[in-house]
Amino acid sequence: MPLRALSSVDAAWLLAQVGIIFKRHGKEDIFEGFHNGRVRVVIVPRNKRSIPPGTFSSILRQAGMTKQEAEEIWTRRK
């Protein structure tokens, strides 16, 4: 099942599942953590109800995640 358009809160939850946690906020929220052997810094737009697909792809790329990995984590949520 492909990911639907996620909100900023959903993206933050997804990042937290792989150990990338909230660091600070300004115009965008900054997340930081260690994933796939590297320290990752991920920038997520604030207060978005729907993140555009290109922006979401950029978030995954910054986090070092594949879309398939993100889909697996998303489908296991409760």
ZATIVO-62818 format. One record per residue: y, x, z negated of N, C-alpha, C in turn. Coordinates in steps of 0.2 Angstrom, whole numbers, m for minus. Example, Ala and Ser with C-alpha at 12.3 -4.5 7.8 and 13.67 -1.06 7.14 Angstrom:
<atoms>
{atom {m28, 66, m39}, {m22, 62, m39}, {m16, 66, m39}}
{atom {m11, 64, m35}, {m5, 68, m36}, {0, 64, m39}}
</atoms>
This chain:
<atoms>
{atom {m6, 4, 0}, {0, 0, 0}, {6, 4, 0}}
{atom {10, 4, 5}, {16, 8, 5}, {21, 6, 0}}
{atom {25, 11, m2}, {30, 10, m7}, {36, 5, m4}}
{atom {38, 1, m8}, {44, m4, m6}, {50, 0, m8}}
{atom {56, m2, m6}, {62, 1, m8}, {63, 1, m15}}
{atom {63, 7, m18}, {63, 8, m25}, {71, 8, m28}}
{atom {72, 6, m34}, {78, 7, m37}, {79, 14, m40}}
{atom {85, 16, m43}, {86, 22, m46}, {82, 22, m52}}
{atom {81, 17, m56}, {77, 17, m62}, {69, 18, m60}}
{atom {67, 15, m55}, {60, 16, m52}, {59, 23, m51}}
{atom {64, 26, m47}, {63, 33, m45}, {63, 38, m51}}
{atom {67, 36, m56}, {67, 40, m63}, {60, 40, m66}}
{atom {57, 34, m66}, {51, 33, m69}, {46, 37, m65}}
{atom {46, 37, m59}, {41, 40, m55}, {42, 48, m56}}
{atom {48, 50, m57}, {49, 58, m58}, {46, 59, m65}}
{atom {47, 55, m70}, {45, 56, m77}, {37, 57, m77}}
{atom {34, 53, m73}, {26, 53, m73}, {24, 60, m71}}
{atom {27, 64, m67}, {25, 71, m65}, {29, 76, m69}}
{atom {32, 75, m75}, {36, 79, m79}, {43, 82, m77}}
{atom {46, 78, m73}, {53, 79, m71}, {57, 74, m75}}
{atom {61, 77, m79}, {64, 72, m84}, {72, 73, m83}}
{atom {75, 68, m85}, {82, 67, m85}, {86, 73, m89}}
{atom {91, 76, m85}, {94, 82, m88}, {101, 80, m90}}
{atom {105, 77, m85}, {112, 75, m86}, {114, 70, m80}}
{atom {120, 67, m81}, {122, 63, m76}, {130, 64, m75}}
{atom {132, 62, m69}, {139, 62, m67}, {139, 57, m62}}
{atom {141, 59, m56}, {141, 54, m50}, {134, 52, m48}}
{atom {129, 57, m49}, {122, 56, m48}, {119, 58, m54}}
{atom {112, 56, m55}, {108, 58, m61}, {105, 65, m59}}
{atom {104, 69, m63}, {101, 76, m62}, {94, 76, m66}}
{atom {89, 77, m63}, {82, 78, m66}, {80, 85, m65}}
{atom {76, 87, m70}, {74, 94, m70}, {67, 94, m73}}
{atom {62, 98, m70}, {56, 99, m73}, {52, 104, m69}}
{atom {46, 105, m72}, {41, 110, m68}, {36, 106, m65}}
{atom {35, 106, m59}, {30, 103, m55}, {27, 107, m49}}
{atom {21, 107, m48}, {17, 111, m43}, {19, 118, m43}}
{atom {20, 121, m49}, {21, 128, m49}, {28, 130, m49}}
{atom {33, 126, m48}, {40, 128, m48}, {44, 123, m52}}
{atom {50, 126, m54}, {55, 122, m57}, {58, 118, m52}}
{atom {59, 112, m53}, {62, 107, m48}, {68, 104, m51}}
{atom {73, 104, m47}, {80, 100, m49}, {80, 95, m43}}
{atom {81, 88, m46}, {81, 83, m41}, {87, 78, m43}}
{atom {90, 77, m38}, {96, 73, m38}, {95, 65, m36}}
{atom {96, 61, m40}, {95, 54, m39}, {102, 50, m39}}
{atom {103, 46, m34}, {109, 42, m35}, {109, 37, m41}}
{atom {115, 36, m44}, {115, 31, m50}, {116, 24, m48}}
{atom {113, 20, m52}, {114, 13, m51}, {113, 9, m45}}
{atom {108, 12, m41}, {106, 9, m35}, {100, 4, m36}}
{atom {101, m2, m33}, {95, m7, m33}, {90, m5, m28}}
{atom {92, m2, m23}, {88, 0, m17}, {90, 6, m14}}
{atom {85, 11, m15}, {87, 18, m12}, {85, 18, m5}}
{atom {89, 20, 0}, {87, 20, 7}, {81, 25, 8}}
{atom {77, 23, 13}, {71, 27, 14}, {72, 35, 15}}
{atom {77, 37, 18}, {79, 44, 19}, {81, 47, 13}}
{atom {84, 44, 9}, {86, 46, 2}, {80, 47, m2}}
{atom {76, 42, m2}, {69, 42, m6}, {65, 48, m3}}
{atom {65, 49, 3}, {61, 55, 6}, {64, 62, 3}}
{atom {70, 62, 3}, {74, 68, 0}, {72, 69, m7}}
{atom {72, 64, m11}, {70, 64, m18}, {63, 67, m19}}
{atom {58, 64, m15}, {51, 67, m15}, {51, 74, m13}}
{atom {55, 76, m8}, {55, 83, m6}, {57, 88, m11}}
{atom {63, 86, m15}, {66, 90, m20}, {61, 90, m26}}
{atom {57, 85, m27}, {52, 85, m32}, {45, 89, m31}}
{atom {44, 90, m24}, {38, 93, m22}, {32, 89, m22}}
{atom {34, 82, m21}, {29, 77, m21}, {28, 75, m14}}
{atom {22, 73, m12}, {20, 69, m6}, {21, 62, m7}}
{atom {22, 58, m1}, {23, 51, m1}, {16, 48, m4}}
{atom {11, 51, m2}, {4, 48, m4}, {3, 49, m12}}
{atom {5, 55, m14}, {5, 56, m22}, {9, 51, m25}}
{atom {15, 50, m23}, {20, 45, m26}, {17, 38, m26}}
{atom {14, 36, m20}, {11, 29, m20}, {5, 29, m25}}
{atom {1, 34, m26}, {m5, 34, m30}, {m2, 33, m37}}
{atom {3, 36, m39}, {6, 36, m46}, {9, 29, m47}}
{atom {13, 26, m42}, {16, 20, m42}, {11, 14, m43}}
{atom {5, 14, m39}, {0, 9, m40}, {m3, 9, m46}}
{atom {m3, 15, m50}, {m7, 15, m57}, {m2, 13, m62}}
{atom {4, 11, m61}, {8, 9, m66}, {6, 2, m69}}
{atom {9, 1, m75}, {7, m6, m79}, {13, m10, m79}}
</atoms>
